[in-house]
Each structure stands twice: as C-alpha cells, then as structure tokens.
Amino acid sequence: MGLSVRDILILDYFDGKPVHHRMPPYKLNIYGSDANDRIDELMADGWIRASRPQETVNMLPDKMLSDFLKRYGLSGEGTHAELTGRVISKIPEKDYAHGVPKIYVLTKEGKAEIGHHMAYVLNVRESYGLTEGEIGESQNALSQRGEPFTARDILSRAFQQKINLYTMAGEWSKLRNTYYTVANFYLRAHDNSSALSYLYLVFFMDMSGMGNKNNLVPYENLFPTQKGMILLMDEIRKELRMTMDDVKTSFLSSIARLAPRLPFSYFSPQMMGSMLLERLRGQDFNGTRYIADRNVPDPSSKAYHYVPYGRSEAHTPVHHAPVVKPKIMAPPVLRMPTFTAPPPFRPSEGAFPHPTVPKPEPEAPVQPKPVKEEKKGLFSKLKHLF
C-alpha cells in the first residue's frame, strides 16, 4: 500500500538528516504537527532507516581520517577518497562505528515512493506554493494523454492552470507573483530563455498599474519593478549573449505571445520596451518624465475600478451616491396674532363693601419744585450785588 503525500514529504525532509534531528516548529504547518512522531513510525515500517558506519565515514574530515589510520599503523597520506577507502578496507567497522555520524537513509521502497510523487516533493522543496489538488489534477490530465511526462511537466501545467484562473478572475497582482514564481521554476530547470520571458511579464504587469479585482493603481502610486529583478534580467541577458536590441525584440515577442489582455494599461508594450532598456542601463524609473506619454484612466469605466486617491483606497471599489441638489426653500415667516388693547380699569362700587369707609380721593398732581438757577461767572455775581 502506498503512502500519503504528507508521509512522502516527511520522508524527503528527514532523508540525510541526523537521526536525533527534530523538525522545527515553523515547518510543522507543512508537514503536520505529528511529523516527529510519524518519522519513527515510518522507520519502523521500513520506509527509512539509520545509516551504517561505512555509509557515513566519508563525512569525517581528512585530519580525523589521517589520525585514525596512523593509530592503526597505516599511511595517513592521500586524497579524501583514498583515506576513506583505506579506512573501510583496512579497519574493522566496529572500531570506527562510534565515531561516525548516523543519519536517516531512505530504503528502496522509500525511494520508489518519492520517485513516483516527485512533483509534490519539488513543490515543497522549491516553495512553489501549489496545492495538492492543483498538482493532482495536472498529473491526472497528463496521464490521460498516454504520453510520458516528468515531474516538471506536471508543475508546468499546474502553473498554466493557475495563470488562466487568475486571468479570468482579474486578480492581476496574484498573476504577477505567479509569473515571478514560474520564472524561478524555469531558472531551476536551467531554461534561461523561458525564465526571461516570464520576467518580461512581471515587468509588463508592474508598469500596467492593474491590481487585484480589476483595481487600477493611481499613476502617482505606480510601483516599478524592483532593482534586484532588473539585475537578474540583465544577468540572464548576458548569459544568453543578447544585445539591447535583442532584448527589446524578445520583450515585444513575449508580450505578444504570453501576456494577458488587460482592461487598462498606463503604457503600450512599445513604451514599456523602451523603459526596460533604460532600467537595464541603470536608469531608475522617473514617473514625471512619462506623464505626457501615459494613458489616462477613465473613472467611469465599467471594465476596471479606478480611485484617484491612494493605493490603499483602491483595493475596494467605491460606489458614489448620486448627487441630489437640495431644494432652495424660502425662509419661514413668523406670523403674530393681532393685538387689541383692553379697556381701562374702572373699579366698581361693590369693590368696597364697608359703608363707613369713604372712597379714596384722587391724589392731586405733584407740582415740580422750581429749580433755583445758580449764577455762574464773575459778572453775574457782581450784578447781583448792585
């Protein structure tokens, strides 16, 4: 009975490591929380074993091998391979078994299991981020063709399926990152030409300005391709012995063959090709220089979402409510009731019930007292004396 994918990955991880090694906690989310216990069970079932002394004596340094041979009266001169062979052939295994490392070694059955599922192993070894379902679907599709294929063929098809999915969903930032992963995939396969084509696609996506969910980054927030990636492209170009003219021709050809049809791009492929040559020559991207050459986005477009303020706000579409003009109302009029003066108060005779109390007489008006005029000035006082 075959092993699960997780057990195969555990076997591949522990192969060649010391028998006392334990998986670090940060890797347990990939291999499972019980990976350290599971390797003991796989060892007991015969999928992996501990090494024999003859298999690891070559791990000892030359100085240690030479001293060990001299202790037995043998020559300590020669290459590392000669010293190792002399120890194995001239000295009994039990005499040096205690001094050599002991590591995990796959059995024949364990090697066969890993060989049959190498696509899953490479995916984890090289951190491609594909799921088991994506790899399994790709493997089944290639098996139905009836043609021979390799583990890298399986991964290549899985990458293409992922690219198609992101293209249909408008997840352009995720597509850009996938292009970079595929470029690394081809670099590990020593296919520099294909790797350069996918690095061209990374540059194309960066300069287009398109993000996930068809969101368009404002031009002032446009993020150019990192300098390290530009240096990698230049290194590959030199290995392929390509001139700058060859690079521009290769770039336009790759974009025409492989690039998706975007709902919007700030620059045309021809303009991007000129920018790429400038970057390869060591010139940083200057957004101000290309303002007149850029395409202008349309905020009312239905094909993409454009928010003209800030990258963070552009992650989610903003739906503006229709503007309703307020009605101009006349100021309210304060209406007061008509005031009518009441009749003057006249006391009646019944207001004084005691007969002996005379009615009050109206008071005579008070005459103002004459004000004595004070004479001011010297002439007025002299006149009063005469």
C-alpha positions as CSV (number, residue, x, y, z in Angstrom):
1,M,0.0,0.0,0.0
2,G,1.3,3.4,-1.0
3,L,1.9,6.3,1.4
4,S,0.1,9.6,1.6
5,V,1.5,12.7,0.2
6,R,2.3,14.0,3.7
7,D,4.2,10.9,4.6
8,I,6.2,11.2,1.4
9,L,7.1,14.8,2.2
10,I,8.2,13.7,5.7
11,L,10.4,11.0,4.3
12,D,12.0,13.5,1.9
13,Y,12.6,16.1,4.6
14,F,14.3,13.6,7.0
15,D,16.4,11.9,4.4
16,G,20.1,12.7,5.1
17,K,19.5,14.4,8.4
18,P,20.9,13.1,11.7
19,V,18.8,10.5,13.5
20,H,18.5,12.8,16.5
21,H,17.1,15.7,14.4
22,R,13.7,17.1,15.1
23,M,11.6,19.2,12.7
24,P,11.5,22.9,13.7
25,P,8.1,24.2,14.8
26,Y,7.8,26.7,11.9
27,K,7.7,23.7,9.4
28,L,5.0,21.8,11.2
29,N,2.2,23.6,9.4
30,I,3.5,22.0,6.2
31,Y,4.4,18.5,7.4
32,G,1.9,18.2,10.2
33,S,2.1,18.6,14.0
34,D,3.0,14.9,14.5
35,A,5.8,14.8,12.0
36,N,8.5,14.0,14.6
37,D,6.4,11.0,15.8
38,R,5.5,10.0,12.3
39,I,9.1,9.6,11.2
40,D,9.6,7.0,13.9
41,E,6.6,5.0,12.6
42,L,7.8,5.2,9.0
43,M,11.2,4.0,10.2
44,A,9.6,1.0,12.0
45,D,7.6,0.2,8.8
46,G,10.7,0.0,6.7
47,W,10.5,3.2,4.6
48,I,13.6,4.8,6.1
49,R,16.5,3.5,8.2
50,A,19.6,4.6,10.1
51,S,22.8,4.7,8.2
52,R,25.6,2.1,8.5
53,P,29.1,3.3,9.6
54,Q,30.6,2.6,6.1
55,E,28.0,4.9,4.5
56,T,29.0,7.9,6.6
57,V,32.7,7.5,7.2
58,N,33.3,9.8,4.3
59,M,31.7,12.7,6.3
60,L,34.7,12.8,8.6
61,P,37.4,15.5,7.8
62,D,40.7,14.4,6.4
63,K,42.6,15.2,9.6
64,M,40.4,12.8,11.6
65,L,40.7,10.1,9.0
66,S,44.5,10.5,8.8
67,D,45.0,10.3,12.6
68,F,42.7,7.3,12.8
69,L,44.7,5.5,10.1
70,K,48.1,6.3,11.8
71,R,46.7,4.9,15.0
72,Y,46.5,1.5,13.3
73,G,49.9,1.8,11.6
74,L,48.5,2.8,8.2
75,S,49.5,5.7,6.0
76,G,47.6,8.9,6.6
77,E,48.5,10.5,3.2
78,G,46.3,10.8,0.2
79,T,43.1,12.3,-1.1
80,H,39.8,12.3,0.8
81,A,38.5,9.4,-1.3
82,E,41.8,7.4,-0.7
83,L,41.6,7.9,3.0
84,T,38.0,6.9,3.2
85,G,38.6,3.7,1.2
86,R,41.6,2.8,3.3
87,V,39.6,3.1,6.5
88,I,36.8,0.9,5.1
89,S,39.0,-1.7,3.6
90,K,41.7,-1.9,6.3
91,I,39.9,-1.3,9.6
92,P,37.0,-3.3,11.1
93,E,33.7,-1.5,11.0
94,K,33.1,-2.0,14.8
95,D,36.3,0.0,15.5
96,Y,35.1,3.3,14.0
97,A,31.3,2.9,14.2
98,H,31.2,5.0,17.4
99,G,33.0,8.0,15.7
100,V,31.0,8.5,12.5
101,P,27.6,10.3,12.2
102,K,24.4,8.4,12.0
103,I,21.8,9.8,9.6
104,Y,18.4,8.8,8.1
105,V,18.7,6.9,4.8
106,L,15.8,6.0,2.5
107,T,15.2,2.4,1.8
108,K,14.4,1.1,-1.7
109,E,10.7,1.3,-1.0
110,G,11.0,4.8,0.3
111,K,13.0,6.0,-2.8
112,A,10.3,4.4,-5.0
113,E,7.5,6.3,-3.3
114,I,9.3,9.6,-3.6
115,G,10.2,9.0,-7.2
116,H,6.5,8.4,-8.1
117,H,5.4,11.6,-6.4
118,M,8.4,13.9,-7.2
119,A,6.1,16.7,-8.4
120,Y,4.8,17.1,-4.8
121,V,8.3,16.9,-3.4
122,L,9.6,19.6,-5.8
123,N,6.7,21.8,-5.0
124,V,7.7,21.8,-1.3
125,R,11.4,21.8,-1.8
126,E,11.4,24.8,-4.1
127,S,8.5,26.6,-2.4
128,Y,6.2,27.0,-5.4
129,G,3.0,27.3,-3.4
130,L,0.9,24.9,-5.4
131,T,-1.8,22.8,-3.6
132,E,-2.0,19.1,-3.7
133,G,-5.3,19.4,-5.6
134,E,-3.7,21.5,-8.3
135,I,-0.8,19.1,-8.7
136,G,-3.1,16.0,-8.7
137,E,-5.4,17.5,-11.3
138,S,-2.4,18.3,-13.6
139,Q,-1.0,14.8,-13.1
140,N,-4.3,13.1,-14.0
141,A,-4.7,15.3,-17.1
142,L,-1.3,14.3,-18.4
143,S,-1.8,10.7,-17.6
144,Q,-4.9,10.6,-19.8
145,R,-2.9,11.7,-22.8
146,G,-1.0,8.4,-22.7
147,E,2.4,10.2,-23.3
148,P,5.4,10.1,-21.0
149,F,5.9,13.1,-18.7
150,T,8.1,14.3,-15.9
151,A,7.5,15.9,-12.5
152,R,8.4,19.3,-14.0
153,D,5.8,18.8,-16.8
154,I,3.2,18.3,-14.1
155,L,4.2,21.5,-12.3
156,S,4.4,23.5,-15.6
157,R,0.8,22.5,-16.4
158,A,-0.4,23.3,-12.9
159,F,1.2,26.8,-13.2
160,Q,-0.6,27.4,-16.5
161,Q,-3.9,26.4,-15.0
162,K,-3.3,28.9,-12.2
163,I,-2.4,31.6,-14.6
164,N,-5.6,31.0,-16.5
165,L,-7.6,31.2,-13.3
166,Y,-6.2,34.5,-12.2
167,T,-6.6,36.0,-15.7
168,M,-10.3,35.1,-15.7
169,A,-10.8,36.4,-12.2
170,G,-9.0,39.7,-12.8
171,E,-6.5,39.0,-10.0
172,W,-3.6,40.8,-11.7
173,S,-1.3,41.2,-8.7
174,K,-1.6,37.5,-7.9
175,L,-0.9,36.8,-11.6
176,R,2.2,39.0,-11.5
177,N,3.5,37.0,-8.5
178,T,2.8,33.7,-10.3
179,Y,4.8,34.9,-13.3
180,Y,7.8,35.5,-11.0
181,T,7.4,32.0,-9.4
182,V,7.3,30.5,-12.9
183,A,10.4,32.4,-13.8
184,N,12.2,30.8,-10.8
185,F,10.8,27.4,-11.8
186,Y,12.5,27.7,-15.3
187,L,15.7,29.0,-13.7
188,R,15.9,25.9,-11.6
189,A,15.3,23.8,-14.8
190,H,18.2,25.7,-16.5
191,D,15.8,27.1,-19.1
192,N,17.0,30.7,-19.1
193,S,15.1,31.7,-22.2
194,S,11.7,30.8,-20.7
195,A,12.7,32.4,-17.4
196,L,13.5,35.7,-19.1
197,S,10.1,35.6,-20.9
198,Y,8.3,35.4,-17.6
199,L,10.4,38.1,-16.1
200,Y,9.3,40.3,-19.0
201,L,5.7,39.5,-18.0
202,V,6.4,40.7,-14.4
203,F,7.7,44.0,-15.8
204,F,4.7,44.3,-18.0
205,M,2.3,43.8,-15.1
206,D,4.1,46.2,-12.9
207,M,4.1,49.1,-15.5
208,S,0.4,48.4,-16.4
209,G,-0.8,49.5,-12.9
210,M,-3.5,46.8,-12.7
211,G,-4.1,45.2,-9.3
212,N,-6.4,42.5,-7.9
213,K,-10.1,42.6,-8.5
214,N,-9.6,44.8,-11.6
215,N,-8.5,47.7,-9.4
216,L,-6.2,50.3,-11.1
217,V,-3.4,51.9,-9.1
218,P,-3.2,55.7,-9.4
219,Y,-0.3,56.8,-11.5
220,E,1.5,58.6,-8.7
221,N,1.4,55.3,-6.7
222,L,2.7,53.2,-9.6
223,F,5.3,50.7,-8.2
224,P,8.1,49.9,-10.7
225,T,9.8,46.6,-10.9
226,Q,12.4,46.0,-8.1
227,K,16.0,46.7,-9.0
228,G,17.1,43.2,-7.9
229,M,14.8,41.7,-10.6
230,I,16.2,44.1,-13.2
231,L,19.7,42.9,-12.3
232,L,18.5,39.3,-12.7
233,M,17.2,40.0,-16.1
234,D,20.4,41.7,-17.1
235,E,22.4,38.7,-15.9
236,I,20.3,36.3,-17.9
237,R,20.6,38.5,-20.9
238,K,24.4,38.4,-20.7
239,E,24.4,34.6,-20.3
240,L,22.2,34.4,-23.4
241,R,24.5,36.9,-25.2
242,M,21.6,39.2,-26.1
243,T,22.2,42.8,-27.1
244,M,19.9,45.6,-26.1
245,D,18.1,45.4,-29.4
246,D,17.7,41.7,-29.0
247,V,16.1,42.4,-25.6
248,K,13.5,44.8,-26.9
249,T,12.6,42.4,-29.8
250,S,12.4,39.5,-27.3
251,F,10.3,41.6,-24.9
252,L,7.7,42.5,-27.5
253,S,7.6,38.9,-28.8
254,S,7.0,37.5,-25.3
255,I,4.3,40.1,-24.5
256,A,2.5,39.3,-27.8
257,R,2.6,35.5,-27.1
258,L,2.1,35.3,-23.4
259,A,0.7,38.5,-21.9
260,P,-3.0,38.6,-20.9
261,R,-5.4,41.2,-22.3
262,L,-5.7,43.8,-19.6
263,P,-8.7,46.1,-19.2
264,F,-6.2,49.0,-18.9
265,S,-2.5,49.8,-19.0
266,Y,-0.7,53.1,-18.4
267,F,1.8,52.4,-21.2
268,S,1.9,50.5,-24.5
269,P,4.2,47.5,-25.0
270,Q,6.5,49.6,-27.2
271,M,6.8,52.3,-24.5
272,M,7.5,49.6,-21.9
273,G,10.2,48.1,-24.1
274,S,12.0,51.5,-24.1
275,M,11.6,51.7,-20.3
276,L,13.0,48.3,-19.8
277,L,16.2,49.2,-21.8
278,E,16.6,52.3,-19.6
279,R,16.3,50.2,-16.5
280,L,18.8,47.6,-17.8
281,R,21.2,50.5,-18.4
282,G,20.9,51.5,-14.8
283,Q,18.4,54.4,-15.0
284,D,15.7,54.4,-12.4
285,F,12.1,54.9,-13.4
286,N,11.0,58.5,-13.4
287,G,7.2,58.8,-13.4
288,T,7.3,62.6,-14.1
289,R,9.1,62.1,-17.3
290,Y,6.4,59.8,-18.8
291,I,3.3,61.8,-17.7
292,A,2.7,63.1,-21.2
293,D,3.1,59.6,-22.7
294,R,0.8,57.7,-20.3
295,N,-2.7,56.6,-21.0
296,V,-5.3,58.4,-18.9
297,P,-7.7,56.2,-16.9
298,D,-11.4,56.7,-17.0
299,P,-13.1,56.8,-13.5
300,S,-16.5,55.9,-15.1
301,S,-15.2,52.8,-16.8
302,K,-17.0,49.5,-16.2
303,A,-14.0,47.3,-17.1
304,Y,-11.9,48.3,-14.2
305,H,-12.1,50.3,-10.9
306,Y,-10.2,53.5,-10.7
307,V,-10.0,55.5,-7.5
308,P,-7.8,58.6,-8.0
309,Y,-6.5,58.8,-4.4
310,G,-4.1,56.4,-2.8
311,R,-3.2,52.8,-3.4
312,S,-4.9,51.5,-0.2
313,E,-8.3,53.0,-1.1
314,A,-8.2,51.4,-4.5
315,H,-8.4,47.9,-3.2
316,T,-12.2,48.0,-2.9
317,P,-14.5,49.7,-5.4
318,V,-16.1,52.8,-4.1
319,H,-19.7,53.5,-5.2
320,H,-20.6,57.1,-5.0
321,A,-24.2,58.0,-4.3
322,P,-25.8,60.2,-6.9
323,V,-25.6,63.9,-6.2
324,V,-29.0,65.4,-5.3
325,K,-29.3,69.1,-5.5
326,P,-31.1,70.5,-2.4
327,K,-34.3,72.4,-2.9
328,I,-34.0,76.1,-2.1
329,M,-36.7,76.9,0.4
330,A,-37.9,80.4,1.4
331,P,-37.2,81.4,5.0
332,P,-40.2,80.8,7.3
333,V,-42.4,83.8,8.1
334,L,-43.2,84.4,11.8
335,R,-46.9,85.3,12.0
336,M,-48.1,87.2,15.2
337,P,-51.8,87.5,16.3
338,T,-53.4,91.0,16.1
339,F,-53.1,92.9,19.4
340,T,-56.1,94.7,20.7
341,A,-55.7,97.0,23.7
342,P,-58.0,96.1,26.7
343,P,-60.4,98.8,28.1
344,P,-59.0,100.9,31.1
345,F,-59.6,99.5,34.6
346,R,-62.6,101.2,36.4
347,P,-63.3,99.9,39.9
348,S,-67.0,99.3,40.7
349,E,-68.8,100.4,43.8
350,G,-69.1,96.9,45.0
351,A,-65.4,96.7,45.3
352,F,-65.6,98.5,48.8
353,P,-68.2,96.5,50.9
354,H,-67.8,98.5,54.2
355,P,-70.2,101.6,54.1
356,T,-68.2,103.7,56.6
357,V,-65.1,103.6,54.5
358,P,-65.1,106.7,52.3
359,K,-64.0,106.3,48.7
360,P,-60.4,107.3,48.1
361,E,-59.9,110.7,46.7
362,P,-57.8,111.1,43.7
363,E,-54.4,112.5,44.5
364,A,-53.5,115.9,43.3
365,P,-50.8,116.1,40.8
366,V,-47.4,116.9,42.3
367,Q,-46.1,120.2,41.1
368,P,-42.4,120.2,40.3
369,K,-40.3,122.4,42.6
370,P,-38.7,125.4,41.0
371,V,-35.1,125.0,40.5
372,K,-33.0,127.8,41.7
373,E,-30.7,129.0,39.0
374,E,-27.2,129.1,40.2
375,K,-25.4,132.1,38.9
376,K,-22.2,131.3,37.3
377,G,-19.4,133.6,36.3
378,L,-17.8,136.7,37.9
379,F,-20.1,139.3,36.2
380,S,-23.2,137.5,37.3
381,K,-22.2,137.7,40.9
382,L,-21.2,141.4,40.7
383,K,-24.6,142.2,39.1
384,H,-26.4,140.6,42.0
385,L,-24.6,142.9,44.4
386,F,-25.8,146.0,42.7
